[in-house]
Amino acid sequence: MEEEKAHTQLQQQKDEDMVQQAYQHLIDTYLASPHRKKTELIAKAFNFARKAHEGVQRLSGEPYITHPLAVAQIVCGEIGLGSTSICAALLHDVVEDTEYTVEDLKNVFGDKIAQIVDGLTKISGGIFGDKASAQAESFKKLLLTMSDDIRVILIKIADRLHNMRTLGSQPPHKQYKIAGETLYIYAPLSHRLGLNRIKEELEDLSFQYEHPESYKEISQRLNEIRPHLDETFNSFIRPIREKLDKLGLPYDISARVKRPFSAWNKMQTKHVEFEEIYDLLAVRIVFDSSNPDDQDVENAECMRIYAICTSIYKAHPDRFRDWLSNPKSNGYRAVHTTLMSPGGRWVEVQIRSRRMDDVAERGFAAHWRYKDGEDDIDATDTKATELNKWLLTIKEILDDPQPSAMDFLSTIKLNLYSSEILVITPKGEFKTMPTGSTVLDFAFLIHSVVGTHCMGAKVNHQLVPYSYVLKSGDQVEILTSKEVRVEPAWINVATTGKARGKIAIHLRRQRREQQKKGEELVAQWCTDHDFEQNSYVLDRLCMIHKVDLREDLYAGIGAGTIVLTDEDVEALHRKPEQNKKKGKGWKRFVPFYKSKPVQDEPLMPAPQGEPLVVDRKKPLYLNEENIHRVTMCPHCHPIPGDEVLGYIDDQNRVIIHKRRCDIADRLKNVDGNHILAVFWDTHQQLNFSATLHLEGIDRVGIIKSLMDIITGQLNVNVHQLSIAANDGIFQGDIELSVHDTDNLNAIIKDLKKVDGIEEITRVN
């Protein structure tokens, strides 16, 4: 007993020492910053938080106060905020996890800190209704508070970064939920706010937990080629150093090796192998400007260094990026060029001043000067104006009550674009837009009224439709007509959150008008044909016209797409049909399916037997006995060997998704508490369908060569084959029966040996 007591006391002393060291490190970091030294306020917040969380431990076994301390350290040291933000970070979990209220914090620390903590406190229920996602609701509140004080979202990003750094102590299903949220929302948010270093770390940590095998493999391969990349870097920069030394400006040159997530993402989106990624190495030149307060001087020195680099190496004609005269919307300024190295490899070179580098790593926070006693960003800060433009867009989205949590999150995500173009108005004004924006997006950017009456545009004085995709440098004049009205097809043309949000508002307004008109027409029709307008009649009409809801029936009749005729009268007088209405296939497993129209996917075989009863806190191992009692997502078509997860719907059915499935990504953000860790244990005893897309050079006998290998050598069953050739190039899809991904990869390897095959990719 004495030994146990002594051990407990020893552990408590270790914990106390660890907490004190972390607190002292925070104070030292703060004192080294340019902020006013309000250490008494920070000490007060630390002691308050430590007392509030006393006796509580994290899953890792550490005292809970280590988490707020770590968040405050990130806020101070990695983002660069001051005492108000540090205090709010120390207190950010007090209201949520203890008996203290926002009012208590207001009395002790004042309105501003209390307001920020309130914005950081999770909530449940609310705007979206009883079945709403608490995750989406909490995120909406976060953004609402962010509209008043951007520090809320910065502290939340710091909170998420520390949670990701310590995610290993969480069970797998929690890891998938948190990592999925991070990659879907928080990494793009970090990018949008210019927090590049944090964004990259969040992406890599999410990748590590969602796809551990891929992360391990790519990290290992990057480590293997690092000596070669270092050698390439050293030989590449040697002549550049010689000329920069003569320039007289202090500078640093560093190598930037592509991070694991970035490499994997490129492999997935471009369908290339690791060896085919040509931009694994980038060179960054950061210089100390001779006059950092003069932006023109900075820009001139930046271009002088660019001229030195291009005098040594040939530049790629299409890979020059000038973000000096037209900075990115997150404040990023630099010059990027891609040069041909002596070894025949393209190397990207990034050139920026020390101040530009600070902005690139710390984002908007590098510009802000919060003053004691002031709540607002310095009004003289031009970057604050750029930020406010973006916040205004977010406010517009928040002002529109979205019909579902998924619609809301999708609309917000559309505003977190990663690449941008510059579009010019007829008056010569530059507008920053996401890559892929259409004329319709530009029209809504100019004004909502212009957007709703857009009939097309003149781009560079040429007439184009509203669906035309804009390119950087295009000069656009929107053409409008009072006769034009918003159409449902527009939602698929628009790509920006603002445009899609405004279109959705108009469509909902039109639908309400159509429903009202439809109700009147149905009432009149029932009166004319001596029918009582009751549930029986309305449900029968829905069945006859194959719509699910009465609202759909009313809207269709109001719009004229459904017409009530004598056939409806006869059908109502007949006895009800005995056969039941068909279901909606896989769509019934997706709670947010109606958020946007997509093409129907082929139906998968229904699960056999009773739904599988699972404990979501424990991993599910799929084997030959239980696999027939779950549903495979027909959108991503998982097969054994794929990294998967499960989703438990409101009827306790388990749907299996690939971890990188679009539907799974959204489910992790909307209903993450129903995510289930799933692993395969099938032993190549079952067959699954997989589709391969082939491209290559057309020749006589190409199909025979393919079939000889597939059905002859490999003895694989082919379900479907479709190949088309044009101008000597062929493309085709083959649906095969395979056991798992190892089986499929072996087939791909053998097919690549066929003469004429240039590329093979898995469709799902």
TILO-864864 format. One record per residue (C-alpha): x, z, y negated; residue in three letters. Coordinates in steps of 0.1 Angstrom, whole numbers, plus 5000, padded with zeros to 4 digits. Each point is the difference from the previous one (the first is absolute). Layout:
REM TILO-864864
XZYala
...
REM end
This chain:
REM TILO-864864
500050005000met
502850094977glu
501849675008glu
496949814992glu
499550184967lys
503749944991ala
499649635009his
496949984978thr
501850164971gln
503049775004leu
497749695000gln
498250134969gln
503350044983gln
501149655010lys
496749864987asp
500450194967glu
503549874995asp
498949655007met
497250024975val
502250154973gln
502649735006gln
497349734996ala
498750164969tyr
503550034985gln
500749635008his
496849914982leu
501050204969ile
503549855000asp
498649655002thr
497550074972tyr
502850154978leu
502149695005ala
497149784988ser
499349904963pro
496750205000his
499550314979arg
501150315019lys
496750185008lys
501450195030thr
497750304994glu
496949795006leu
501549855032ile
500950355013ala
496550124992lys
498549715020ala
502450055029phe
499250375003asn
496349944998phe
500149735027ala
502350215023arg
497650294997lys
496949785006ala
501649845032his
501550325012glu
500050045038gly
499049635006val
502349775020gln
500249625003arg
499949855035leu
503849985000ser
500050384998gly
501450024964glu
498350204973pro
497349794983tyr
501650054966ile
502849775011thr
497649704997his
499050064964pro
503650064992leu
501049675016ala
497349824981val
501150154967ala
503649905009gln
498949635005ile
498050014968val
503050134980cys
503049845017gly
498749675013glu
497249914976ile
501450184969gly
496950194987leu
500150334980gly
498850355002ser
496249934999thr
500349775030ser
502450245018ile
497550294996cys
497149795012ala
502049895030ala
500850375009leu
496350084997leu
498549685014his
498750165032asp
498950334986val
496449914993val
499549815032glu
501650255024asp
499550344984thr
497350204983glu
501249924965tyr
497949764979thr
500749744973val
498650254975glu
502650265012asp
502849754994leu
498549914966lys
500150364989asn
503650055011val
501649664993phe
497749824976gly
497749705001asp
502649735006lys
501650145032ile
496650105013ala
498649654994gln
502949845019ile
499750245029val
496249935001asp
500749635003gly
502450075029leu
497450215019thr
498349835029lys
496250005000ile
497349895025ser
496549844997gly
498949864967gly
499649654986ile
500049805032phe
497350225017gly
499850225031asp
501849765023lys
502749934975ala
503750015006ser
501550324986ala
503349814998gln
498649734978ala
498050254979glu
503150214995ser
502049704990phe
497349904976lys
500250344983lys
503749964998leu
499749674982leu
497450144976leu
502350284990thr
502949754999met
498149814973ser
500450314978asp
503550105011asp
502349775020ile
502150305011arg
497250085026val
500849695020ile
503850054996leu
499850355015ile
497749885027lys
502649735010ile
502650285000ala
497750215022asp
499549705024arg
503849935001leu
500850365011his
497149995026asn
501549675014met
503550155001arg
498750295021thr
497449805020leu
501850065033gly
498450345004ser
496549845001gln
498249885032pro
500049625005pro
496449944989his
500750184967lys
503249794996gln
498149685004tyr
497450114974lys
502550124974ile
502449715005ala
497249754998gly
498750154967glu
503649994987thr
500649645007leu
496649884989tyr
499750194967ile
502950224990tyr
502949755005ala
498249734979pro
499150274974leu
503750104998ser
501049634996his
497349964973arg
501450304981leu
503649865004gly
501250275024leu
502049765021asn
502250245018arg
497050225010ile
498049695010lys
502749895024glu
500450345016glu
496250035005leu
499949665016glu
502950085024asp
498650345009leu
496549855007ser
501649735021phe
502150265019gln
496950195011tyr
497649715005glu
502449775019his
502850235013pro
501449755025glu
500149714974ser
501650244974tyr
502650115025lys
500949645010glu
500249864965ile
502050304987ser
502449965029gln
500449634993arg
500650064963leu
502750265008asn
501649755024glu
500449734974ile
500950234971arg
503749965005pro
499549624997his
497850044969leu
502650244985asp
502749735006glu
497749734984thr
499350234970phe
503750084994asn
501149645001ser
497049894979phe
500650254971ile
503849974998arg
500149714976pro
497050144981ile
501850334994arg
503049824987glu
498049834972lys
497850314993leu
503150214995asp
501049774972lys
496650034983leu
500650364991gly
496750155010leu
499950295024pro
498149905031tyr
499250085036asp
499549755029ile
498250115031ser
498749835031ala
496350025008arg
499349955037val
496449925009lys
498150315011arg
498550015035pro
496449974989phe
500849714977ser
501849825028ala
497250065025trp
497349904975asn
501849674994lys
500249945037met
496250065003gln
498849804970thr
502549715003lys
500049995038his
503850005002val
502550185022glu
502450264986phe
502949755001glu
497949764978glu
499750244970ile
502549864975tyr
499750264972asp
501150315018leu
502750054974leu
499550034962ala
502550094973val
499150224971arg
502050014967ile
499250294977val
501850004967phe
500350244970asp
498849814969ser
502250024969ser
496850074981asn
497350145023pro
497550054971asp
500049634992asp
498049815026gln
501349664987asp
503650115005val
499150125035glu
498449675008asn
502949804987ala
502550205021glu
497849965030cys
500049624996met
503850004994arg
500550175034ile
497649745015tyr
502149724985ala
503250155015ile
498450025035cys
498749644999thr
503449874988ser
501450135033ile
497249915025tyr
497349745001lys
496650144992ala
496849915020his
497949794976pro
496750165009asp
501150365003arg
500750104963phe
497850284987arg
500150114963asp
498250334995trp
501750074967leu
497749814976ser
497050055023asn
500350345018pro
498050085031lys
496850194994ser
501650325013asn
502749974973gly
502749855022tyr
502649794981arg
503049825015ala
501449665009val
500049895037his
501849695013thr
500949895035thr
503649875005leu
501749815028met
502850215015ser
503249855014pro
498750065035gly
497049784994gly
497550294997arg
497650044970trp
500550344982val
497650134975glu
501650164969val
498150244978gln
501350064965ile
498850294978arg
501250264975ser
500250375007arg
496750054981arg
498349725019met
501250155033asp
498650344990asp
496649844994val
500249815033ala
500650325019glu
497850244981arg
497449764987gly
497950094970phe
501150365002ala
503449894986ala
498249894967his
497950314994trp
500850274976arg
497550295006tyr
500350254972lys
499250375001asp
496450064990gly
499149635003glu
497849865027asp
500449634994asp
502749745005ile
502149934969asp
497949744982ala
503149824987thr
501149925036asp
499349635006thr
500150065038lys
497250254997ala
497949714985thr
500849795031glu
499050295022leu
496850054981asn
499049645006lys
500250065037trp
498250344998leu
497249824981leu
499549775030thr
499950305023ile
497450174978lys
497849685001glu
500150025038ile
499250375000leu
497149954976asp
498449775025asp
498450215029pro
501249815030gln
497549985029pro
502550125026ser
503350195002ala
501649695015met
499049774972asp
501450254975phe
503450045018leu
500349625005ser
499349934963thr
502650264989ile
502549855024lys
499549664986leu
501350144967asn
503250125016leu
501549655003tyr
503749975007ser
500949664986ser
498949854967glu
499749674981ile
499849944963leu
497049794988val
499749874964ile
496849994979thr
499249704977pro
501350214971lys
503450065017gly
499450365011glu
501650105033phe
497950175027lys
501450175031thr
498049945032met
500550055037pro
501549715019thr
497249805016gly
497650054971ser
497449734994thr
498449864969val
497050235007leu
502350304999asp
501449894967phe
496549954985ala
499150365008phe
503350124987leu
499149844966ile
496550154999his
497250085024ser
497649764982val
502649725003val
500350075037gly
496350005007thr
499549664984his
503249845012cys
499649645013met
503649905002gly
503149974978ala
502549774984lys
503450105015val
502949834981asn
497349774985his
498849895035gln
496450085012leu
500050235030val
497250205019pro
499650374996tyr
501650055035ser
503349854988tyr
503050235008val
502150054969leu
503849984998lys
502450184977ser
500249814967gly
496649845002asp
498149974967gln
496350065007val
496949924979glu
496850135017ile
497049784999leu
496650184999thr
496349915001ser
496950224994lys
498449825030glu
502650145024val
499250335019arg
502050215023val
499849885036glu
500750195033pro
502849755008ala
502050134970trp
500950325017ile
502149805024asn
501749814972val
500950304978ala
503250195010thr
500450274973thr
498250335001gly
498549954966lys
498549665008ala
498650115034arg
498650324985gly
498249814972lys
498749745024ile
498750275023ala
498150174972ile
498349674990his
499249925037leu
498450345005arg
498049964968arg
498849665012gln
499250145034arg
497950284985arg
498149744980glu
499549795031gln
498850305020gln
497550094973lys
498749645000lys
499949995038gly
498050335002glu
497449854977glu
499849675020leu
499750195033val
497250224986ala
498249694988gln
500549825033trp
498750305020cys
496950014977thr
499449635004asp
500150015038his
498250345005asp
503050195012phe
500750364992glu
503550034985gln
501250275024asn
503250075020ser
498749805030tyr
499549684980val
503250044981leu
502150075031asp
498449705018arg
500849774971leu
503650135000cys
500249925037met
498549654996ile
502449914972his
503050175017lys
500950254973val
501050365006asp
498550174970leu
496849974979arg
502249984969glu
501549685015asp
496649865007leu
498850074964tyr
503249864985ala
499849685022gly
496449944990ile
500750074963gly
503049765001ala
498049735019gly
502250005030thr
497250145021ile
496549854997val
496950165016leu
497949735017thr
497049965023asp
502550055029glu
500550354988asp
496350065001val
499749875035glu
503050215011ala
498550324986leu
496749935019his
501949965033arg
501250305021lys
503550124991pro
502749835020glu
501350215028gln
503749924997asn
501950214976lys
501849884970lys
503749925007lys
502650234985gly
502749914976lys
502949995024gly
503250164989trp
498850044964lys
498050315010arg
503350185007phe
501249944964val
498250234975pro
501149804970phe
499549655014tyr
497549904973lys
502650054973ser
500949635001lys
498849705021pro
502449895027val
499649765028gln
498650145032asp
502650095026glu
499349925037pro
498450295018leu
502050205025met
498550135033pro
498050324994ala
501550325014pro
498950105034gln
498550345008gly
499650294977glu
502150014968pro
503350185006leu
499950374987val
503350084983val
501650284980asp
501449834969arg
502750264997lys
501549885033lys
501449665007pro
498049775022leu
501849815028tyr
498349685010leu
500249935037asn
498149795026glu
497450285004glu
498950054964asn
500949674982ile
496649855008his
498350294981arg
501549914967val
499549704977thr
502949774990met
499849894963cys
499249625001pro
501649964966his
503550085011cys
499849965038his
502350295011pro
501749975034ile
502250245019pro
503350034983gly
498649974965asp
500350314978glu
496450124998val
497750284988leu
496450095007gly
497050054977tyr
497150225010ile
496849874985asp
496950204992asp
498749945035gln
503250145015asn
501149655013arg
503749945000val
501249674984ile
503649905005ile
501849834972his
503649884994lys
501650244976arg
500649714976arg
496449875003cys
498349944966asp
496950205012ile
502150295013ala
501950014966asp
496750044982arg
498650255025leu
503150224996lys
499150024963asn
496350035002val
499550215032asp
503450135009gly
498750315018asn
498649785028his
503349835008ile
501350065035leu
503649975014ala
500049755029val
502749895024phe
499949755029trp
500450095037asp
498849685017thr
502949905024his
499349624997gln
496950045022gln
497549844975leu
499849674982asn
499449954963phe
499449704978ser
502749904975ala
500349694978thr
503249824990leu
500349754971his
502549725006leu
501649764976glu
502549725007gly
501149645002ile
497449785018asp
501249805030arg
498649855031val
499550265028gly
500250304977ile
496850155014ile
501149935036lys
503250184994ser
498250304986leu
497550025028met
502749965027asp
501750314987ile
496850204993ile
498149935032thr
502849895022gly
503150214995gln
498350304984leu
496749985019asn
498050104970val
496349934996asn
499149794969val
496650074985his
500049754971gln
502449744986leu
499649804968ser
502849784986ile
499949754971ala
502749764988ala
500549834967asn
502949804987asp
502350105029gly
499350374996ile
497750205023phe
498350344997gln
498050175027gly
498650335014asp
500250115036ile
497950305012glu
501750165030leu
499350285024ser
502950264999val
500750355012his
501750134969asp
502349924971thr
503149985022asp
498249745021asn
499049814969leu
503550024985asn
501549865032ala
497549714998ile
501049934964ile
503750005009lys
499549745027asp
497749784979leu
502649994972lys
502349825025lys
497649705001val
501449714981asp
498149954968gly
498750354996ile
501250134965glu
497950324995glu
497850225021ile
498150294985thr
497350245014arg
496749944982val
498950365002asn
REM end
